[in-house]
């Protein structure tokens, strides 16, 4: 399996966390259903390009998983692992192990995945580099009181998120609070349910803009930006993309939060957002593909709210849509990611810096 044939095809192992496709809570299953689709789709696309492709699940035995990769004579690992054993906090361990095996792989490295998963750590890096991001506080245990001291100078409304999660998990309309009483209730509920700290941020009202980037540091391609159209939401709702709005296609929240690509921005604002996104991509050492999420105030002030290395590669997901609007069809997008990873491994680059609008 995976051995080179007479044509010397590049052997690509597409790796994923099997636990994401078959276990866990309803929320985890909904968010990770796209992984199964990505595996099948990317296998098909790479095979059509005449690569030698074989999928490998982490399964329940990491040693066996690594041995399978070594025995397969793999040239490149296409990393679709967003978790290990269904736990997102272990995601960073997969590229770390691949580094120890000296195997090239797609996407960002272990340190980048760990730092961006921890929203508090990511914010510290952004703030230290003078990049605007919402003020925040982190609660490591449940709160026993609701006086003004608990917000420590933050201004309502506030939004409360799990500190260590992907894909809007744990985010709902209840996540945005306007009083100390609501804050205490939501922080305590989140910590109790998700068994991790809660990060509390000042809520930035305005447009939610996504900036997808492909390539390696200083050789990036900035794809067409997109945003969420909130105009169909009820007026008394906060304009956020909740977990339900992101994943549950039959829900009202999904229908009311419509992605738009490309978007209309003043040229000066577009250039500012582009420059911020590129700076963040480089600061966090993102590789091959990533998405920078930004909130734009009514005064056109951009705030970085999230950094997403290795975002979803489904054909109807945001990255692929932005690529298509930028003139890059899905097979070419996947091939560029492969070339970007191999080019990095070979010590050279394939693409010059280019901005696609």
BELHUPE-V880850 format. One record per helix or strand. SS is the DSSP state (helix for helix, strand for strand). FROM is the first residue (numbers start at 0). TO is the last residue. Records with the same first field share a line. If there is no record, write none. Layout:
SS=FROM-TO / FROM-TO
//
This chain:
strand=10-15 / 51-56 / 75-78 / 83-83 / 86-86 / 104-104 / 135-138 / 157-161 / 175-176 / 197-201 / 206-214 / 220-221 / 225-228 / 257-259 / 287-295 / 301-308 / 353-354
helix=18-21 / 25-47 / 61-70 / 87-89 / 91-99 / 109-116 / 118-127 / 147-150 / 172-174 / 179-193 / 242-246 / 251-255 / 266-282 / 317-324 / 329-344
//
